[in-house]
Amino acid sequence: MISQEQIQIEQIIHQLYEKTRFDKVKAFKGVAKSAFRPMQPLDFKDVALSISKEQGEHLKELIIKDGHKNIVEFGTSFGISTLFLAQGALETRGHIITTELIQSKAERAINSFKEAGVNHIIETRIGDAMETLKGHVEPIDLLLLDGWKNLYLPLFSMLEANFHTNTVIYVDNAEMAETNQFLQVVKQNSKYKLSSEGNGRVVLITIKKDNNE
């Protein structure tokens, strides 16, 4: 039976998808600016760069199946992905740290977390992820990389010491050129196993069992 908490989260997720269903048009406008200069995060400050509902359900199931408790997310946006993570974390009694560069986006996300009744299990950090996650010392069970792609590698390297046997790194937008460059670097390390999912949009990075200490 679905709990009242889960129903409440589902309602907020649905509302957010409804509010942002035309954001792809806004995103194209942001991309169009790259014809004159490199794209910047502020080009998408009013756009929900969100995962799909199918991805969200997969993340929730992954958290519950593997019992993930310590979850870190790079790229909060309006908080849709974070709410899916929270659905899983409620079941495992876990906690989420999520980080967002743009303050207005983070504030909207925090309001949604409060409305969904899960703000108590989500710590939202605002600013450059290389700073907001600097010095992180807790184990990471699940790392969701869904932010600015050129930070995937430096963030991965910075947080790598917190990975353990059952850590899963969920890499979104795997089909993008910058993400692929990151994945090619990780692939060179025999410690890691890469699995492609979602028609190539997602790659899961895990630690090979024969590399366990």
Residue pairs with C-beta under 8 A, 6 or more apart in sequence:
3 90
5 90
5 117
5 118
6 87
6 90
8 116
8 117
9 83
9 86
9 87
9 90
9 116
9 117
9 118
11 116
12 83
12 112
12 115
12 116
13 53
13 56
13 80
13 83
13 84
13 116
16 48
16 50
16 78
16 79
16 80
16 83
16 112
17 50
17 53
17 80
19 48
20 47
20 48
20 50
20 78
20 80
23 47
23 48
23 49
23 50
26 44
26 46
26 47
27 44
27 47
27 49
30 39
30 43
30 44
30 47
31 39
31 43
33 39
33 43
41 101
41 102
41 148
42 102
45 102
45 104
45 105
48 77
48 78
48 80
49 75
49 77
49 146
50 77
50 78
50 80
50 81
51 59
51 80
51 81
51 84
51 146
51 172
54 198
55 81
55 84
55 172
55 198
55 201
55 202
56 80
56 81
56 83
56 84
57 84
58 197
58 198
58 202
59 81
59 84
59 85
59 88
59 142
59 144
59 170
60 84
60 85
60 87
60 88
61 88
62 68
62 88
62 142
62 168
62 170
63 71
63 85
63 88
63 89
63 91
63 92
63 94
63 142
64 88
64 91
64 92
66 141
66 142
66 166
66 168
67 92
67 141
68 88
68 89
68 92
68 94
68 141
68 142
68 168
69 89
69 92
69 93
69 94
69 95
69 141
70 94
70 95
70 138
70 139
70 140
70 141
70 142
71 85
71 88
71 89
71 94
71 95
71 96
71 97
71 140
71 141
71 142
71 143
71 144
72 96
72 97
72 98
72 133
72 136
72 140
72 142
72 143
72 144
72 159
73 81
73 82
73 85
73 96
73 97
73 98
73 99
73 143
73 144
73 146
74 99
74 129
74 133
74 143
74 144
74 145
74 146
74 147
74 151
74 152
74 155
75 81
75 99
75 100
75 144
75 145
75 146
75 147
75 148
76 82
76 98
76 99
76 100
76 105
76 106
76 109
76 124
77 100
77 105
77 109
77 146
78 105
78 108
78 109
78 112
79 98
79 108
79 109
79 110
79 112
79 113
81 144
81 146
82 96
82 98
82 109
82 113
82 122
83 112
83 113
83 116
83 118
85 96
85 98
85 142
85 144
86 96
86 113
86 116
86 118
86 121
86 122
88 94
89 95
89 96
89 118
89 121
90 118
90 121
94 121
94 141
95 121
95 122
95 123
96 121
96 122
96 123
97 123
97 125
97 133
97 136
98 109
98 122
98 123
98 124
98 125
99 124
99 125
99 126
99 127
99 129
99 132
99 133
99 147
100 106
100 109
100 124
100 125
100 126
101 126
101 127
101 128
101 129
101 147
101 148
103 126
106 124
106 126
109 124
110 119
110 124
113 119
113 122
113 124
125 132
125 133
126 132
129 147
129 151
129 155
130 151
130 154
130 155
130 158
133 155
133 158
133 159
134 158
136 158
136 159
136 162
137 162
138 162
139 162
139 164
139 167
140 159
140 162
140 163
140 164
140 167
141 164
141 166
141 167
141 168
142 167
142 168
142 169
142 170
143 156
143 159
143 163
143 167
143 168
143 169
143 170
144 170
144 172
145 152
145 155
145 156
145 169
145 170
145 171
145 172
146 170
146 172
146 173
149 173
149 176
149 178
149 179
149 182
150 178
152 171
152 178
152 179
152 182
153 181
153 182
153 185
156 169
156 182
156 186
163 169
163 207
164 207
165 207
165 209
165 212
166 207
167 206
167 207
168 204
168 205
168 206
169 204
169 205
169 206
170 202
170 204
171 179
171 182
171 183
171 202
171 203
171 204
171 205
172 179
172 201
172 202
173 179
173 201
174 180
174 183
174 196
174 200
174 201
174 202
174 203
175 200
175 201
183 194
183 203
186 192
186 194
186 205
187 194
190 208
190 211
191 207
191 208
191 211
192 205
192 206
192 207
192 208
193 205
193 206
193 207
193 208
194 203
194 204
194 205
195 203
195 204
195 206
196 202
196 203
197 203
197 204
